[in-house]
């Protein structure tokens, strides 16, 4: 399977999973973790992660479902984590914002800019080990305004770390648009160049464009010429946190983020020029969607029947004197 069908299949899977979970979150009230859905931002995660090796590592901010799944994180473990169950990827302790699957190379998700610093340290560890592994860190445009972003960027540039910083710019920090936070004309990718860092502005809803840019970024990092920053304008379809449509993002164009067509639809249209061995693109996408619907149905069923963590483990992992 060539790269576009493979990436579209991954995006269809993520969108289908997010749509199903958002409906359950809204209707059944069984998932009590604050949940930041990735619907609408599938191309950034799939395009970037498709350029990575299995042993490369990924970190994310709080909107972590798409990067987690795109890197190969276990769907069953993710769904169980959203239900707070012991079989969750963080043992039911982390919820949506703290997904992890080290076996798949998805190391951690967190809030604001915290994982930017941790991912920078991870990339430095690769250099110290003499490894050519690359670390990718996903974060939002709001996190680029945190001090840790600038400190990490400077440190990464100083040590030429194999670090790809992936700014998923959906134009909003919670509900505050870019125009309320930044002077007109200020961009994340141009700021990176002020530190001597390679950077590029790429359409974050074009999975092929993201993939091509990510391949270049990863290649430079493996050559010891990192770090690299990608700014990917995109659009969230659901609210900042929760399952409802995003009313704020409807004004994204006012925030300097141009309206883009749905990344899944765009990739589906591009697929029409691909050779699928005589199979209809629409029927193929439909089959992928049905497979994902069954997959998430089984994951939800398993999560609902799994046990909650025992109260006897309440203090496990807690530091105390």
N, C-alpha and C positions, 0 to 999 in steps of 0.2 A: 504494500500500500504506500503510495507516494505521500509526501508530507502534508499536502492540503487535505485529502480525505482523512488521514490519520488525525490531524489537528481539529478538523471539523467534528469528527466523531467524539473527540475529547470534549469539545465545547458543548455539543448536544447533550452529552452525558451530564456535564456540570449544570447546564441550564435546567435539564429535566429534574435533577436531584434538588436543586435550589427551589424550583417551582413547587415540587411535592412537599418539601420540608416547610416552606413558607405557608402553604395551605394548612398543614397539620399544626404548625405553630399558632396560627390564627384561630383555627376552629376547635382543636382538641385541648389546648392549654396544658399539655403534658410536659412540654419542654419549657423549663423555667429559666434557663440561662439567657442573658441578653445576647441576641444573635444579630450579627452584621452580615447580611446576605451579599453574595458576590454577583448576583444576576446583572447582566449588562457589561461586566468587566471580564468576561471569559477569555477574550483574545490576548489580554496582557499576560495572564497566567500561562495559558497554553503555548503562546508563541515563545515566551521566555523559557519555560521549562522544557520545551521540545528541543532547545539548543543545548541542554545540559546533559552530562553523563549521569548514569545512576549513582555514582559515588560523589558527585557534586552535591553541595548542600544549599538548602533554601531556608530563609527566615522570612517572616511576614509580620505585618501589623495586625490589627484586630479584625480586618475584613479578610479572613484567611481561608475560607472554604475552597475557593478556586485554586490558589497556589498549592494548597495541601493535596487536592485531588489531582491536579495537573502533574505534580511531582511523583504521584503514585501512592499517596497516603491511603490507608485502608478506609473504605466507605463504611463498613460495618463498625469500625472503631470510632469513626467520626460521629455517626448517628447515635451510637451508644453514649458518647460524651455529651451530646446535646440533650440526651435524656437523663444525664447525671448518673449513669450506671457504672458499675464496677468494671465492666468490659470496655469502657470508653478508653480512648487513646491516652488520656491523662487520669485514668482510674475514676472518672466521674467527678474529679476535683477542679478541673480547669474550665469546662464549658467551651462555648464557641470561640472565645477569644484566646484560648491557650491550647490549641491543637498541637500535637507532636507525633511524628512517626520517624524516628531516627533510621530505621531499617530502609525506608524509602528516601532518606536524605532530607526529609522535612524536619528541621531541628526544633523550631519553636515559633510560636506566634504570641504577640503581646499587644500593648497599647502604645499609642503615640510613637515616639522615635526610639524606644528602648532597644528594639532588636537591630537598629542600625548600628549601634555601638557593639552589640554582641556579635553581629555578623562580621563587623570589621575585625574584631579579635579573632574570629574563626579563620578569616582569610590570612591574617598574620600568622596564625598557627600553621597553616598550610606552607607558608614560606619557610618557617623555622624547621618544619619537617622535611623540606625539600620536595614536597609534593606539588603536582600540577593541578590539584583539585581547585575548582572555582566555587566561590560562595556568591549567591544572589540574595539580595534583600529587597522585599517588596514593602512599600510604604506609600502613604497618601500625600497629597500636596500640602496638607496641614502640617505633617511631620517635618516637611522641609523648612518650616519656620522655627523649629526647635533648635536650641543651641547644640544639642548632640549631633545633629546632622552636619553642621559646619565643622565641629571638632573631629568627627569621624572622617569627613571628606579630606580634611587637611592631613590627618594621620595616614589615611590610605594613600594619598598622593605622595607623601614623604617617603613611604616604604614601598611604593609601587605594588600595592597588594592586588591579588587576583580576586577582585570584588566588583560585582555588577550591582549597582544601585538602580532599582526599578521604581520610578515614581509614577504611580497610578493616579494621574491628575483628573479627578472627576469634577473639579471646580468647586468643591465644597469641603469645608472643615465643619463637620456636623451639619449645621444649617447656615453657616456664614460663607457667602460667596467670596471669590478671589478679590472682587472689586472692593470689598469691605476690609480686606486684610493686607493687600499689596498695592503699591503704586502701579499705575497702568504701564504695561510693557515689560514688567519684571517677569523673568522666566526662570525655572529651576535649572534647565539645562545650560543656560548662559552663566548662571552663578557658578556652576561646576567648573566651567572653563576658567573662571577667575582663580581657581586653585591649581590650574594646569592639568585638569582632568579631561580625558576624552569624553565627549557627550554628544547626544543626538536627540532631536525632537522627532518622534515617529507617531503616526496615526495609531492610537491604541485600540481602535476598533477594526483594524485590518490585520488579521492574524498572520498573514504571509509577510507583511511589512515588519511586524514585530519580530517574527522569526528570523528574517534576514538580518535585521539590526542586532538581534541577540547573538546570532552566529558570529558576527564580526566582533562584538564585545567580548564574547567568551574566548575567541581566538586570540585577541590581543592580551587578555588576562593570562592565558596559558603560556604566552610567550614572555611573560614577565613585564608587560607594558601597561598593566592596569594602574589604577582602577578605571571603570567606565560607568557613566551614568546615562540611563535612558529615561526621558520624560515622555510618557504615553498618555495623551489626552483621551479620556473615555467618559462613560456616563453610567452611573448607577441607576438601575430601574426601580429599586425598592428604597424605602426610607433609610436614613442613616443607621438606625437600629430598629429592627422589627420587620414584619411581613407585608406592610402596606405599600402601595405605590408611592414613589418619591415625588411629592408636589414641589419641593424646592428645586430639584434637578430639572424640572420643566423650564426653568429660567436659566439653564446652563449657558446659553449663548451670551447672556448679559454678563456672565462671569468670565468671559474670554475663552470658554470651551465651546468650540463650534459643534453644532448638531451633527451627529453621525448616524448612519443607519445601523441597525442592530448587527453586531459582529457575526452572529449565527446566520442571519439572513444574507449578509454580504458574502460570507464564505460559501454558503449554499449556492448562491448565484454564480460564484466563480467556479464551483465544482462542475457546472454544466459543460465546461470546456475540457474536463478531465476524462480520461479513458477509464470507465468503470467496468469494463468487460461486458458491455451491452446492457448493464443494469441501469434503470432509471434513477437519476439523482434523488428525486423526490421520494421514491419508494425506498431507496437506500437510507436516506435520512429518517424516514418514518420508522424503518426497522430499528435503527439505532436508538430512536426515542423510546420505542416499545421495550427494547432490551433494558434501557436505563430505568424505565418505570418499574419493571419487574425487579431489577436489582435493588432499587431503593425501597420497594415494598417489602422485600425479604429482610433488608437491613433494619427497617422500622419494626418489623415483626420480632426480629431477634432482640432488638434493644428493649422493646416493651416487656419481653419475658425475662430479661437479664436482671440480676439482683442489684440493689443499691449497695454502695460501700458500707461495710460494717462500722458501727460507731466505735468499735474497739480500735480502729485504725485512725481515729480522728486526729491524733497528734503525730502520726507518721510523717516524717519529712519536715517537721517543724523544729526549728533551732531553739534550744532552750539550755540554760546553764544547769 
